[in-house]
């Protein structure tokens, strides 16, 4: 990357990561600290925990489309200000209803897709995957850090401190976008950066993509619901004070991340992703089931959390990669938009339905909900076809070619290893989905309409 790209990506990764840090920090402590709010019930605590996911799910795609029309930065400013306002509403609310309102307002700042699109605008094609990976890394680091900061800040300053710090992070993000992130010369350099109406229908009709959308829905349903259970087990059953929870979360999460790396390598390098996914979902289901067994020591609960985070980290890494592979050519933005909507909807359902189950049957009710979700997901994964191993490729076209777009597409699809193709007449490009192991690159570059000077 050049200096402008590095500055842009690092700043956007910081904005994205700090925003997610604010959302994640409340997870490990809310069910404990929220019990002191006026009107708090197990159901309403769950609704408050997952409420942001509802507005995120509803507004994620509209924010992306609006940024295409009005520009990235204005929509990012609006989203960050809404997020900060919601954080302050929650911070200074004494009732559970006020916190729910604040969480809904937080989620209304649904700028995840806009931040990704801006990163796409500001990086060259050959560096775009690296840019997205950097932002993804910031999210993982934010989640790990939140498991430490959440219990500590909660112990010292309560929910008011956590939500106020979240608002501060958001306003720092505004300053970074305004003064560090450059303004792109054009709004879209990559055609698949954002959802498009005509492509969303295609994405929703793909059974392979829908299975992956279901996967991220179930994963974040379980993630949100599990934090209605673990803090209570630690404090009420094992007598571990809230300020001590962080080291249990951090060590289980960290070792779980290290343990999943060999499985990730086996899945990607040896093309055994389906088998690895089946194992990960089964491991997740086993860990959830073990939460229902009387655990008499911290070590026993730690081992269950370790297994949970091995499965969680592995699936959290595999699912976005598979979405990218399965998405149609020039349709990754639409596929990721539906995927993100499914993710946030899972968080909302996990919190709200988990809270309802907790009110009816206590922790057992939440565990049954999570186990049911995991078992349904296991069936979905076990019966899915082997995933595609395609990757994206941009092909420059000769502006002087006289061949029609449909004929160009047919010629591209005839090349061994090309699975899908979209011809972009205005930019003189073709966007392909290719299997690198099967692709006949020589035949591809010898096509008459390919720009010879860039071959």
C-alpha positions as CSV (number, residue, x, y, z in Angstrom):
1,X,0.0,0.0,0.0
2,X,1.1,3.6,-0.5
3,X,1.1,6.1,2.3
4,X,-2.4,7.4,1.5
5,X,-3.9,3.9,1.5
6,X,-2.2,3.0,4.7
7,X,-3.4,6.1,6.4
8,X,-6.9,5.6,5.1
9,X,-7.2,1.9,6.1
10,X,-5.7,2.4,9.5
11,X,-8.0,5.3,10.3
12,X,-11.1,3.5,9.0
13,X,-10.0,0.3,10.9
14,X,-9.7,2.4,14.1
15,X,-13.2,4.0,13.5
16,X,-14.8,0.6,12.8
17,X,-13.0,-1.1,15.7
18,X,-13.7,1.5,18.3
19,X,-17.3,1.6,17.3
20,X,-17.6,-2.2,17.7
21,X,-15.6,-2.0,21.0
22,X,-18.3,0.2,22.4
23,X,-21.0,-2.2,21.3
24,X,-19.2,-5.3,22.6
25,X,-18.1,-3.8,26.0
26,X,-21.7,-4.0,27.3
27,X,-22.1,-7.7,26.5
28,X,-20.2,-9.4,29.4
29,X,-21.7,-7.1,32.1
30,X,-25.1,-5.9,31.1
31,X,-27.2,-8.7,32.5
32,X,-25.5,-8.2,35.9
33,X,-25.5,-4.4,36.0
34,X,-28.8,-3.9,34.3
35,X,-30.7,-5.7,37.1
36,X,-30.5,-2.4,39.1
37,X,-32.4,-0.4,36.4
38,X,-36.0,0.6,37.1
39,X,-38.4,-1.8,35.6
40,X,-35.8,-4.4,34.7
41,X,-37.0,-7.9,34.0
42,X,-35.1,-10.8,32.4
43,X,-37.1,-10.3,29.2
44,X,-36.4,-6.6,29.0
45,X,-32.7,-7.1,29.8
46,X,-32.5,-9.4,26.8
47,X,-34.4,-6.9,24.6
48,X,-32.0,-4.1,25.7
49,X,-29.0,-6.3,25.0
50,X,-30.0,-7.1,21.4
51,X,-32.1,-4.0,20.6
52,X,-29.3,-2.3,18.6
53,X,-29.4,-5.3,16.2
54,X,-32.9,-4.5,15.1
55,X,-32.2,-1.0,13.8
56,X,-28.9,-2.2,12.4
57,X,-30.6,-4.9,10.5
58,X,-33.3,-2.6,9.1
59,X,-31.0,0.3,8.2
60,X,-27.8,-1.4,7.0
61,X,-28.7,-1.6,3.3
62,X,-30.5,1.8,3.1
63,X,-27.4,3.5,4.6
64,X,-25.2,1.9,1.9
65,X,-27.5,3.0,-0.9
66,X,-27.9,6.5,0.5
67,X,-24.1,6.9,0.6
68,X,-23.9,6.0,-3.0
69,X,-26.2,9.0,-3.7
70,X,-25.0,11.6,-1.2
71,X,-21.4,10.5,-0.5
72,X,-19.7,8.3,2.0
73,X,-18.5,10.8,4.6
74,X,-21.8,12.6,5.2
75,X,-23.6,9.3,5.9
76,X,-20.7,8.2,8.2
77,X,-21.0,11.5,10.2
78,X,-24.7,11.0,10.5
79,X,-24.2,7.4,11.7
80,X,-21.6,8.2,14.2
81,X,-23.6,11.1,15.7
82,X,-26.6,8.8,16.0
83,X,-24.5,6.2,17.6
84,X,-23.1,8.7,20.1
85,X,-26.5,10.1,20.9
86,X,-27.9,6.7,21.5
87,X,-25.0,5.9,23.8
88,X,-25.6,9.1,25.9
89,X,-29.4,8.3,26.1
90,X,-28.5,4.8,27.5
91,X,-25.8,6.2,29.8
92,X,-28.1,8.6,31.6
93,X,-31.2,6.5,31.7
94,X,-32.3,5.1,35.1
95,X,-34.8,2.8,33.6
96,X,-34.6,-0.3,31.4
97,X,-36.9,1.4,28.9
98,X,-34.6,4.3,28.5
99,X,-31.7,2.0,27.9
100,X,-33.7,0.1,25.2
101,X,-34.4,3.5,23.5
102,X,-30.7,4.3,23.6
103,X,-29.7,1.0,22.2
104,X,-32.2,1.3,19.3
105,X,-30.8,4.8,18.6
106,X,-27.2,3.3,18.7
107,X,-28.2,0.8,16.0
108,X,-29.7,3.5,13.8
109,X,-26.1,4.5,13.0
110,X,-25.8,1.6,10.6
111,X,-22.7,2.6,8.8
112,X,-20.8,-0.8,8.6
113,X,-21.4,-1.1,4.8
114,X,-20.5,2.6,4.2
115,X,-17.2,2.3,6.0
116,X,-16.3,-0.8,3.9
117,X,-17.3,1.1,0.7
118,X,-15.2,4.1,1.6
119,X,-12.2,1.7,2.2
120,X,-12.9,0.3,-1.2
121,X,-13.0,3.8,-2.8
122,X,-9.6,4.7,-1.2
123,X,-7.6,1.6,-2.1
124,X,-6.4,0.1,-5.4
125,X,-7.8,-3.2,-6.4
126,X,-4.6,-5.1,-5.7
127,X,-4.7,-3.9,-2.1
128,X,-8.4,-4.1,-1.4
129,X,-8.4,-7.6,0.1
130,X,-5.6,-6.5,2.5
131,X,-7.6,-3.4,3.5
132,X,-10.7,-5.5,4.3
133,X,-8.6,-8.0,6.3
134,X,-7.2,-5.1,8.3
135,X,-10.6,-3.8,9.2
136,X,-11.7,-7.4,10.0
137,X,-8.7,-7.7,12.3
138,X,-9.8,-4.5,14.1
139,X,-13.2,-6.1,14.8
140,X,-11.6,-9.2,16.3
141,X,-9.2,-7.1,18.4
142,X,-12.2,-5.0,19.6
143,X,-14.1,-8.1,20.7
144,X,-11.1,-9.4,22.6
145,X,-10.4,-6.0,24.2
146,X,-14.1,-5.6,25.1
147,X,-14.0,-8.8,27.2
148,X,-11.3,-7.1,29.4
149,X,-12.6,-3.5,29.4
150,X,-16.3,-4.3,29.8
151,X,-16.0,-5.9,33.3
152,X,-13.3,-3.4,34.5
153,X,-15.1,-0.3,33.4
154,X,-18.4,-1.7,34.6
155,X,-17.0,-2.4,38.0
156,X,-15.6,1.1,38.3
157,X,-18.2,3.3,36.6
158,X,-21.2,1.0,35.9
159,X,-23.3,1.1,32.8
160,X,-23.1,4.9,32.7
161,X,-19.3,4.7,32.3
162,X,-19.5,2.1,29.5
163,X,-22.0,4.0,27.5
164,X,-20.3,7.3,28.0
165,X,-17.0,5.9,26.8
166,X,-18.8,4.5,23.8
167,X,-20.0,8.0,22.9
168,X,-16.5,9.3,23.3
169,X,-15.2,6.6,20.9
170,X,-17.8,7.6,18.4
171,X,-16.9,11.3,18.4
172,X,-13.2,10.4,18.0
173,X,-14.3,8.5,14.9
174,X,-15.9,11.7,13.5
175,X,-12.6,13.5,13.9
176,X,-10.7,10.7,12.3
177,X,-13.0,10.6,9.3
178,X,-13.0,14.4,9.0
179,X,-9.2,15.1,9.4
180,X,-7.3,11.9,8.7
181,X,-9.3,9.9,6.1
182,X,-9.0,11.5,2.6
183,X,-12.1,12.2,0.5
184,X,-12.3,9.8,-2.5
185,X,-12.1,11.3,-6.0
186,X,-15.1,9.3,-7.0
187,X,-17.8,7.5,-5.0
188,X,-17.3,4.0,-6.3
189,X,-14.2,2.4,-7.8
190,X,-15.3,-1.1,-7.2
191,X,-18.7,-2.1,-8.7
192,X,-19.5,-4.6,-6.0
193,X,-18.7,-2.3,-3.0
194,X,-22.4,-1.7,-2.0
195,X,-25.7,-3.4,-2.3
196,X,-27.7,-2.8,-5.5
197,X,-31.4,-3.4,-5.8
198,X,-31.2,-5.5,-8.9
199,X,-28.6,-7.8,-7.3
200,X,-30.3,-8.3,-4.0
201,X,-33.0,-10.4,-5.6
202,X,-30.3,-12.6,-7.1
203,X,-28.6,-13.0,-3.8
204,X,-31.9,-13.9,-2.0
205,X,-32.6,-16.6,-4.6
206,X,-29.3,-18.4,-4.0
207,X,-29.7,-21.3,-1.6
208,X,-25.9,-21.5,-1.1
209,X,-25.8,-17.8,0.1
210,X,-29.0,-18.2,2.2
211,X,-27.4,-21.1,4.1
212,X,-24.4,-18.8,5.0
213,X,-26.8,-16.0,5.9
214,X,-28.6,-18.5,8.2
215,X,-25.2,-19.4,9.7
216,X,-24.3,-15.8,10.7
217,X,-27.8,-15.4,12.0
218,X,-27.5,-18.4,14.3
219,X,-24.0,-17.6,15.3
220,X,-24.8,-14.1,16.6
221,X,-28.1,-15.3,18.1
222,X,-26.0,-17.7,20.2
223,X,-23.3,-15.1,20.9
224,X,-25.8,-12.6,22.3
225,X,-27.8,-15.1,24.2
226,X,-24.7,-16.7,25.8
227,X,-24.0,-13.5,27.6
228,X,-27.4,-13.8,29.3
229,X,-26.0,-17.0,30.9
230,X,-22.2,-16.8,31.5
231,X,-22.1,-13.7,33.7
232,X,-24.8,-15.2,35.9
233,X,-23.1,-18.5,36.2
234,X,-19.8,-16.8,37.1
235,X,-21.2,-14.4,39.7
236,X,-24.2,-16.3,41.2
237,X,-23.1,-19.9,41.0
238,X,-19.3,-19.8,41.2
239,X,-19.0,-16.6,43.3
240,X,-16.6,-14.8,40.9
241,X,-16.9,-11.1,41.2
242,X,-17.7,-9.0,38.1
243,X,-14.2,-7.3,38.2
244,X,-12.6,-10.8,37.9
245,X,-14.6,-12.0,34.8
246,X,-12.2,-10.4,32.3
247,X,-9.3,-12.9,32.7
248,X,-11.6,-15.9,32.3
249,X,-13.0,-14.4,29.0
250,X,-9.7,-13.2,27.7
251,X,-7.8,-16.5,28.3
252,X,-10.6,-18.6,26.9
253,X,-11.0,-16.3,23.9
254,X,-7.2,-16.1,23.2
255,X,-6.4,-19.8,23.5
256,X,-9.6,-20.5,21.5
257,X,-8.3,-18.3,18.7
258,X,-4.9,-20.0,18.6
259,X,-6.5,-23.5,18.7
260,X,-8.7,-22.7,15.7
261,X,-5.9,-21.6,13.4
262,X,-4.8,-25.2,12.3
263,X,-8.4,-26.0,11.5
264,X,-8.7,-22.8,9.5
265,X,-5.6,-23.7,7.5
266,X,-6.8,-27.3,6.9
267,X,-10.2,-26.0,5.7
268,X,-8.8,-23.4,3.3
269,X,-5.6,-25.1,2.1
270,X,-6.9,-28.6,1.7
271,X,-10.4,-27.5,0.6
272,X,-12.2,-29.2,3.5
273,X,-14.2,-26.2,4.6
274,X,-17.5,-28.0,4.9
275,X,-16.1,-30.7,7.2
276,X,-14.4,-28.0,9.3
277,X,-17.7,-26.1,9.5
278,X,-19.6,-29.2,10.6
279,X,-17.0,-29.8,13.3
280,X,-17.2,-26.1,14.5
281,X,-21.0,-26.0,14.7
282,X,-21.0,-29.4,16.5
283,X,-18.4,-28.1,19.0
284,X,-20.5,-24.9,19.5
285,X,-23.6,-27.1,20.2
286,X,-21.6,-29.3,22.6
287,X,-20.3,-26.2,24.5
288,X,-23.9,-24.8,24.8
289,X,-25.2,-28.1,26.0
290,X,-22.5,-28.4,28.7
291,X,-23.7,-25.0,30.1
292,X,-26.8,-26.8,31.2
293,X,-24.7,-29.3,33.3
294,X,-24.0,-28.3,36.9
295,X,-20.5,-26.8,36.8
296,X,-18.8,-26.9,40.1
297,X,-15.5,-25.1,39.4
298,X,-14.1,-22.2,37.4
299,X,-11.9,-24.7,35.4
300,X,-14.9,-26.6,34.2
301,X,-16.6,-23.4,33.0
302,X,-13.4,-22.2,31.5
303,X,-13.0,-25.4,29.4
304,X,-16.6,-25.0,28.2
305,X,-15.8,-21.4,27.2
306,X,-12.6,-22.5,25.5
307,X,-14.6,-25.0,23.3
308,X,-17.2,-22.3,22.6
309,X,-14.6,-19.8,21.4
310,X,-12.8,-22.3,19.3
311,X,-16.0,-22.9,17.4
312,X,-17.1,-19.2,17.4
313,X,-13.7,-17.9,16.2
314,X,-13.5,-20.5,13.4
315,X,-17.0,-19.8,12.2
316,X,-16.6,-16.0,12.5
317,X,-13.6,-16.3,10.2
318,X,-15.0,-18.8,7.7
319,X,-18.4,-17.3,7.0
320,X,-17.3,-13.9,5.5
321,X,-14.7,-15.7,3.4
322,X,-17.4,-18.1,2.0
323,X,-19.8,-15.2,1.3
324,X,-17.0,-13.6,-0.8
325,X,-16.5,-16.9,-2.7
326,X,-20.1,-17.7,-3.3
327,X,-21.3,-14.1,-4.2
328,X,-22.0,-13.6,-7.9
329,X,-19.5,-11.5,-9.9
330,X,-19.9,-7.8,-9.1
331,X,-22.5,-8.8,-6.5
332,X,-20.3,-9.0,-3.3
333,X,-21.8,-5.8,-1.9
334,X,-25.3,-7.1,-2.2
335,X,-24.3,-10.5,-0.7
336,X,-22.5,-8.8,2.2
337,X,-25.4,-6.4,2.8
338,X,-27.9,-9.3,3.2
339,X,-25.2,-11.2,5.3
340,X,-24.8,-8.2,7.7
341,X,-28.5,-7.7,8.0
342,X,-28.8,-11.4,9.0
343,X,-26.0,-11.0,11.5
344,X,-27.6,-8.0,13.3
345,X,-31.0,-9.6,13.2
346,X,-29.5,-12.6,14.9
347,X,-28.2,-10.4,17.7
348,X,-31.7,-8.9,18.2
349,X,-33.4,-12.3,18.3
350,X,-30.7,-13.7,20.6
351,X,-31.2,-10.9,23.1
352,X,-35.0,-10.5,22.9
353,X,-36.0,-14.1,22.6
354,X,-33.3,-15.1,25.0
355,X,-34.6,-12.6,27.6
356,X,-38.1,-14.0,27.1
357,X,-36.9,-17.5,27.6
358,X,-35.0,-16.4,30.7
359,X,-38.1,-14.9,32.2
360,X,-40.0,-18.1,31.7
361,X,-37.5,-20.8,32.5
362,X,-34.4,-19.0,33.8
363,X,-31.0,-19.9,32.5
364,X,-32.3,-23.3,31.3
365,X,-34.7,-21.6,28.9
366,X,-31.8,-19.6,27.3
367,X,-29.6,-22.7,27.0
368,X,-32.5,-24.6,25.3
369,X,-32.9,-21.7,22.8
370,X,-29.2,-21.7,22.0
371,X,-29.0,-25.4,21.7
372,X,-32.1,-25.5,19.4
373,X,-30.5,-22.8,17.2
374,X,-27.1,-24.7,17.1
375,X,-28.8,-28.1,16.2
376,X,-30.9,-26.5,13.4
377,X,-27.7,-24.9,12.1
378,X,-25.9,-28.2,12.2
379,X,-28.5,-29.8,10.0
380,X,-28.2,-26.8,7.6
381,X,-24.4,-27.1,7.4
382,X,-24.4,-30.9,7.1
383,X,-26.8,-30.9,4.2
384,X,-25.2,-28.1,2.2
385,X,-23.2,-28.6,-1.0
386,X,-19.4,-28.4,-1.0
387,X,-18.7,-24.6,-1.0
388,X,-17.2,-22.9,-4.0
389,X,-13.5,-22.0,-4.0
390,X,-13.9,-19.2,-6.4
391,X,-12.2,-15.8,-6.1
392,X,-12.8,-12.5,-7.8
393,X,-10.8,-11.2,-10.7
394,X,-11.0,-7.9,-12.6
395,X,-10.2,-8.0,-16.3
396,X,-9.5,-4.8,-18.4
397,X,-11.3,-4.7,-21.7
398,X,-10.1,-2.9,-24.8
399,X,-12.3,0.3,-25.3
400,X,-12.1,-0.2,-29.0
401,X,-13.7,-3.7,-29.0
402,X,-16.8,-4.1,-31.2
403,X,-18.1,-7.2,-29.5
404,X,-21.5,-7.0,-27.7
405,X,-21.5,-7.4,-23.9
406,X,-23.5,-10.6,-24.1
407,X,-21.0,-12.1,-26.6
408,X,-18.1,-11.1,-24.3
409,X,-19.7,-12.8,-21.4
410,X,-20.3,-16.0,-23.3
411,X,-16.7,-16.0,-24.5
412,X,-15.4,-15.5,-20.9
413,X,-17.6,-18.3,-19.5
414,X,-16.2,-20.6,-22.1
415,X,-12.7,-20.3,-20.6
416,X,-12.0,-23.2,-18.2
417,X,-12.1,-22.1,-14.6
418,X,-14.4,-19.0,-15.1
419,X,-17.6,-19.6,-13.1
420,X,-19.4,-16.3,-13.6
421,X,-18.8,-13.0,-15.5
422,X,-20.3,-9.5,-15.5
423,X,-19.3,-7.0,-18.3
424,X,-19.2,-3.4,-17.2
425,X,-19.5,-1.3,-20.3
426,X,-18.9,2.1,-18.8
427,X,-15.6,1.3,-17.1
428,X,-14.4,-1.2,-19.8
429,X,-14.0,-4.0,-17.3
430,X,-15.2,-7.5,-16.8
431,X,-15.7,-8.9,-13.2
432,X,-15.1,-12.6,-13.0
433,X,-15.5,-15.4,-10.4
434,X,-12.8,-17.9,-11.1
435,X,-11.4,-21.1,-9.6
436,X,-7.7,-20.4,-9.6
437,X,-6.7,-24.1,-9.6
438,X,-8.7,-24.7,-12.8
439,X,-8.3,-21.3,-14.6
440,X,-6.6,-21.3,-18.0
441,X,-5.1,-17.8,-17.7
442,X,-3.4,-18.1,-21.1
443,X,-6.7,-18.6,-22.8
444,X,-8.3,-15.8,-20.8
445,X,-5.6,-13.2,-21.8
446,X,-5.6,-14.3,-25.4
447,X,-9.3,-13.2,-25.9
448,X,-9.5,-10.5,-28.6
449,X,-11.3,-8.0,-26.5
450,X,-8.9,-8.1,-23.5
451,X,-6.7,-4.9,-23.2
452,X,-3.4,-6.2,-24.4
453,X,-1.3,-3.5,-22.8
454,X,-2.3,-4.7,-19.3
455,X,-1.9,-8.4,-20.0
